Amino acid sequence: MKSISTISVFAAASLAFMASGAVFAQDEGNVADHFRDAYAAAGTDHYNLFNMICPRIENSSAGKIATPENARSESIDRAIPMQVFDNLYYVGEYSFWESSASAWVVDTGEGLVLIDALYPDSGHLIESGLETLGLDPKDIKYIVIGHGHADHYGAARELQDKYGAEVLMAEPEWEFMSNGRGEPDTKPVKDQVIEDGQELTLGNTTFRFYITPGHTPGTVSTIFNVQGDDGEHVVAQWGGTGFGFGGAEGDEKIEWFRTYAASAERFESLVRDQGADVMIANHPGLDNTYEKHALSETISSNPWVIGVEKVANYIQTAQSCALAGVAAYK
Ligand SMILES: [Zn+2]
């Protein structure tokens, strides 16, 4: 049922996209080829990623259904904290709306590492989620922020102030965040700067951080190990997703698409080299967090283990959509 409706959304979006005028006239063939590549790579696993970014190359907010006023509280109220591996937990929002954000927690045995910190008004989900899962927010040692938009750094300042957690971001992202919207005193204080290729080992876990500009100037994508019932797995997280580019136009916009595509190409090879067989996203709609949660209650294997090829497919989908953007605007 889902795949049928997805295909029709795709078809409608593609037709609108192809027919949308001058920007596509110069290189329509290439756009269509990249669209096909993206669609093939997405398959049924990553259809949400495809639908979120490919049809919106021309306008990053096109096709978004207007969010009702209570969307944030709904996404918060319906959230379910969950354990997805022995030492990896989800304490993010419910994926009722696309803008709902994810927060991931790794229990390293020597402290907790939080990946992304939701919105300022949903930070209590992190605390209550941890408590429900038998973890203590006081044990948060590090907060890794994938990129400096408020739906990912939101509660970092609160957790920093309350628990002394150290916040990590790439240098361009500290700058991007401080120049962005939002009151300065709601933004985390600069603790640590992530360097490209940097490793952080805490307890049983080694995190490897890569600066993958595209969604924002200093987006960080992360690869780390987790323990499952059947042994160790390797998790990849693509730290940015959409093609907003802060309203860039013309050549600047093409460069953003190129940068995004190059980062994706590089991250795909890192995923393969390190054998990442689990993919987690920064919005629950993108990795089907809640569908996987439901599935985990009915099947004996862990639905989060999708294999290296499908993790690579996620990144390929993002890359092909970005290449379609290059073709569309050049
Ligand atoms: Zn963002």
Residues whose N, C-alpha, C, O or C-beta is under 5 A from the ligand:
A	BS01	ZN	H149
